[in-house]
Amino acid sequence: MGISDIYLGIGQRRNISHFANIVRIAMSDNEISPEEIAFLTRISNKYNISEENFKEILKSPESIPTIAHINCIERIERLYDLLIMIRADHHIQTEEVSMLRKIATGLAFPLHEVDRIVDEAITIDTDSTDVESFTKAILKILRHK
């Protein structure tokens, strides 16, 4: 990121971090499909990622650290976006799931629940499940320790 990014608020830094995590998922199988590019474009607009930052992050997503979210609901919503990226090309790759586990850990999900959360998340069809229903399913896991 450029020097001017020092002055970004925490909200925008979280958005950039989240976008970089989505790019990590897209790149984890060593190719970005047209469907993944389309989703990246939509999500960059949703989170106000500039074209310059979009290009920089595509070149080097690992240079952006994952910023954890204090709010559990925000973490789950970010997980939902990551899951949509995994499903964007209609193929769930082992590398993508592995990256999702790392990112879920970085988002501050409880370490002892990360595997259960990710295992449950990848079974949910995001085409027929909205973010609210997804959130309820993940909260159920977190509340039934």
N, C-alpha and C positions, 0 to 999 in steps of 0.2 A: 504494500500500500504506500501511497505517496505521503510526503511529510504533512500535507494538509489534513490527512486523515486523523492526525493526533487530536484535532479539534472536534471530531465527531462525538456526538452524545453516545451514552452507553446503549441506548436503543438501536441506533444505526450500526454501532459496532457489533451488537448481537446479530443484527440482520445480515451483515457481511459475513460474520462467522458462520451463521446458519447456511447462507448461500454457498460458502466454501465447503461445508460439510456435504451439501447436496452434490456439489461438483465431485467431491471425493468418491461418493457412491457411484456417480455416473462413470467415473474414470477407473473404478476398481476392477472392472473386467477388461481393461485396456482398450476400450473403444466407446465412443459416445455415438449412440444411434440418433437418427433424425427425430424420433419421438422424445428422446432425452434432451436434445437441443431445444425442441419446442417447449418442453416443461421448464427447462432452465430459463428460457426467455420469459415465460409467463411468471415464474417465481421471482425473477429479477425485477420485473415491473411491480409485482405485489410488494416487494420489500425495498423498493426505491434504490436499486443497485444501479449506479451509473454505467454507461457503456464502457468507460475507461476501467472501472473496477471489475466489470464483467470479464473483460479481456484479460486483465491482470490475474484474476482468480482462476480463469481457465488455464492459464499458463502454469500457475503454481499454487494450487489450492492448499498444499501442505504448509505454505508460508503463513497462513492465517490460523491462529489458535482457536480451538473450540472454547466458547464462552458458556459456562453453565448458567442455567436459569434457576432462580430461587423458587419461582412459582411452578408447582407441579403441573398445572394445566398447560402452561406455556411449553414445558418440556414435552408433554404428550402431543401437543399440536405440532411441535417441531419434528417429533418422531413420525407423525402422520405424513408430513411433507417428504421426509426421507423415504418412507415406505412407498409413496407415490412414485418417487424417482426409481426405486428398485423395480417397480412394476411397469414403468413407462415403456420398456421395450418388450413386455410380455414374457420375459425370461428372468427368473430369479437365479442369479449366479451365486455360487458359494462365496466368491470374493466379495460380493456386495453384502451378503449377510454378515460376513466377518467384519467388514468395515462398519456396518450398522451397529454391531456389538461394541466396537471401539468408540464410536460416536455416542452411543447411548451412555456409556460409562463417562465420557467427557461431559455429557449434558447433566451429570449428577443424579442419574437414576441410582437407586440403592444397588451397590455392587452385587449383593447376594440375590438380587432380583433381575439383573440384566438379561441373563439367559432366558428366563421365563418370559420376560416382557418381549424380547425379540422373537422368541419362538411363537408366541401368541400373535404378535403383530404380523408376521409373515403369513399367517393362515387367514388373515382378514382380507376380504376382497374390497379394495378401496373403490372399485367401480360402483359397488352397491352399498357402501358404508360411508356415511358422512363423518366429519371430524367429531361431532358430538357423540355419535354411537361408538366410534373408535375410542374416544376419551373414556367413556363409561366402561368399556371392556378392559382397558389398561388400568383404570382405577380399581376395578374389581380385583385384579392381580395384586396391586399394591396394598389393598386393604385386607387381603386374605393371606397374610404372611404365614 
